[in-house]
């Protein structure tokens, strides 16, 4: 739930892992040519003003589909038709 994803993609540049909320970025369908042009813009975190991009700060998310979906979280793959995500504020103790 931080600002970067994968190899430095700044998918949620304003995300705060300590605020008790899940930062969600959705990018609506774009034709292949447009999607390829979006790629470097999203990587730099400069996509907030694009019309196909929306940001949400939520506590809970449910995704349902008629057909099975593939999803991944931190590299672990999941399959299913329903996924539920809930934020557990301050549930992880990090010591430096």
Buried (B, 14 or more C-beta within 10 A) or exposed (E): BEBBBEEEBBBBBEBEEEEBBBBBBEBEEBEEEEEEEBEEBBBEBEBEEBEEBEBEBEEEEEEEEEEEBEEEEEEEEEEEEEBEBEBEEEEEEEEE
